[in-house]
Structure formats: C-alpha cells, structure tokens
Amino acid sequence: RFAFSRPVILGGVTDNSAFRALCTREKLLAAFGPFPVRLSTANTYSYRKVDVPFQEYVEHLLKPQDPARLGSDTLYFFGDNNFTQWGPLFQHYVPPPFRIPGTSPAYSFGIAGSGSGVPFHWHGPGFSEVIFGRKRWFLYPPDKTPHFHPNETTLAWLQHTYPTLPPAQRPLECTLRPGEVLYFPDRWWHATLNLDTSVFISTFLG
C-alpha cells in the first residue's frame, strides 16, 4: 500500500531493545571513543566532511543547535560509517522486515544534539528508526518542492519560514519516538529535526 505512494509510521515491527542497550553514551564511548568518525555539514548538499575522534564529537561537539549558525557551519554525525569499526554494533540491529524487490539495505547510523537536523533533500526509499530521543520529520511528495534555503538549518526554517506557510503549502509531519519506524518512498523531500539529543539509524534501500 505504501511502498511507492506515501510515508507511513510502523509500530511494533521490530524489537531493538538489545541494540538500544549497546547505544548508551557509556557503551558507545567505551567501544568507539578513540576511533575517528566522519562528520558532514548540516546543509542540503553536505559539501564538507570533517574527521574527529568519536569521543571528541560526543564530549565537545554534541550540543544543541545554535539557531544563528548556518548549515555549512554545523557538523552532524550521520552516515559515512566505517563498517569495519561499526559493523559489530550493526549486527545487533533488527531492521524492518520489509523490502522492495530489486533493492538491498544499507545502514546509516547517527547521533546528534537537540535542535539539529538536516534541511530538505531527497534520495531513494528507506526506513528511519529512533533509538534514543525524538525526531520530527517534515515531508513533501516529489512533485511539490518545498520553499527553503539549502544552507539554512531545519531549526531556522522552522522558526522563520514554516509559520508563513499557508495550510495548503505545509508539509506532512510526524514525530518519531523510540520503537517507531518511518518508511519514506523514493524521491520524497524531507527535513529532520532532533527534538532531543538523539541516536538514530536509517536503512536505505538502494
């Protein structure tokens, strides 16, 4: 019903309590603290990448979003995971039990501070699950390009642009909580906003 038509929230389709237990701050720092992680800038095209030790990211860069800071000046840990290092953790993740024929799954794991997120962009279909925290989503179908600046953070867009939108131009919205999975179809525009310091993982169907 939803694979090619519209997003849907799935509840109770996986049990990731074991994975969640491995994703606490203490467990992640113990397992990955000295290893480098690749951070992306939180703008639509993510031009810049920065490598820092995971412990430095958690202790010094994992902060609430500054509303005045541009996306190109905001570093965000999501994807670009070194599977040699992170693979043992991902083996404990239970992905949603649904597939689209002709695709294969690829994981992207992330941790980000409250108020952070990625501005509007699109790509292929996939699933997103929140492990800790809450993540707010804004979605538009492929034929309805949202009004946004690619270097404006989601928080700035929410504060400045969102209130001016007529009801007919507002996006579909939802807030994901732990244990809930969002499915998004191919080429749907979406922006995300972490309402808390959040741990999350996406399963992209490529």
N, C-alpha and C positions, 0 to 999 in steps of 0.2 A: 504493500500500500504506500510506503513512504520512500522506497529506495531512490526513485527518480523524481519525486514530486515535491516534498516539503520536509523540513526538520521535524524531529519527534524526540521527546524525552522518554527514555526507557528506565523503568524502576525494577529492581529485584532480579535483573537478568544475570548478574554476577555476584560473587562473594569475594571481595578483595580485602577481607579483614587481616589475612596473613601478610599481604603486601603492605597494607597500611601500617602494620606493626613495625615493618622494616623502614618506614619512611618518616619516622620521628626525627626531629633535629639531632638528637644524640646519636641515633643509629646511623644516620647518613654521614654525620661528621666523622664518626669512628671508622666508617667503611671507605669514605671517599675524600676526607679532609685534604690530604696533600696533593690529590690529583688535579690537573688542570681541567677547567670547563670552558667551553666557548660560549661567550655571551653575544647576543645580537642587539642592535639598536631597535627600540620600540617604535619604528616608523613603518609605513606600509611596505617599503621595498627593502628594508633591513640591509643597507649597504655595508655597514661597518661591523666587523667582528673583533672581539677582544678576548684573549685567553688569560684567565686568572686562576689561582688555586681555589678549589671549591670552598675551603674554609674561609678564605678572604671574601668570597662572594657572600657567604652566609653571615659572617660577622660584621662586614663593613658596607656591603652594597645592597643587602636585602632590607630596604627601608620603604616606608610609604612614599607614594609618588608625589613629587613636587608639582603642583598644578601649573607653575610657571615654566617648567622645564620642557623643552622640545623633545619630540620622539627621538631625534637623532642624537640627543644628549642623554638618553635614558637607556641603561643597559638592562637586558632581560635574559634570563636563563630559560630557554625552551628550545628543544630540538638540538641539532648538532651534537648529539650524544655519542661519545666514544663507546661503541658497543663492546669492545674488548674489556673496558672497565665496568660499564654499566650493565652488561649482559647478564651477569649472575643475579642482579636485582630484578631485571625484567622477566627472568624465568619464573618469578613468583607472581607475576601479574596475570590475572584471568581476564582475557579480552571478551568483549561482547560476542555471543555465539551466532553472529550473522555475518554473511559475506555477500559480495556482489560477484557473480561469475566473471572470470577473467581478470580479477584483481588479487593482489596479495597484500597482507598487512605489514605496516612499518610503524614502529613506536617513536613517539617524541615525548620526552619527559621534561617537566619544568617545575621551578619553584620561583615565586615572585611575591613582592610586597603588596600591601593593601593600596588600592588606587591605581595600581599598574595594570597594563594590558597592552594589547596590540590593536592599532586602528584598523579601519576597514580594509579588507583584502579578500581574495578568493583563491581557491585551488580545488583539487579533486575531493571526492567524498571521504567521509571518515566519522569516527566516534571521538568524543571527548568525555573524560571522567575526572571528577574532582576527588582527590584522596583526602586532603585536609582543606578546610576553608570553604569559601563560596565564590562562585564565578558568575558574573552577569554577562549575558550574551545579547547582542543586537544583530538581527539578520534581515537581509533583503534578498528577494529572488534574483536570478541572473539578469533579468530584463529591467531591473529597477536599480540603477546606480545611485548609491547614497551621496548626499552632499557632505563632503569632508575635505580637509586638507591633509595630504599624506604625511606631513611632518608634525601634525597635531596629535597629542596623546588622546586616548579614549576618554580620559578624565576631563581634559579641556573641551573635547567635543560635547560631552555630556553636560558640562556647565554652560557652554556658550551657544552651541548650535541646536542641541536637542530641544530646549524649551521653545525655540522659534518655529519648530516644525508643525504644520497643520496636521490634524489627526490622520488624514489620508496619506501623508508622507512619513509617518512614523514607522519604525521597523517592528518586526516581530521581536518579542523579548522573552527571556526566561532567566531564572537564577538557578544554577546547578549547585546542589549540595552533595556531600559525600554519599556514595552509593547510587547516585543518579548518573546516567549516561545520556549525552546528547548525540543524536545522529544528524549530520548535515549532508545534504546531497551535493553533487558536483556543481561547482561554479556559483554557489550561493555566497553572496557578500556577507561577511560577518566581522564584528569587532568584539573584543572581550574586555572585561573589567573585573579584576580581582577585588572582591569586597573585603577580604581578609588576607593576611599572609597565607598563601595557598600552595599546595602541592597538587600537581595535576598531570595527567598523561593522555595523549591522543593516539588513536590508532588510525593511521591514514591508509586508505585503500587505493593503492596505485596500480 
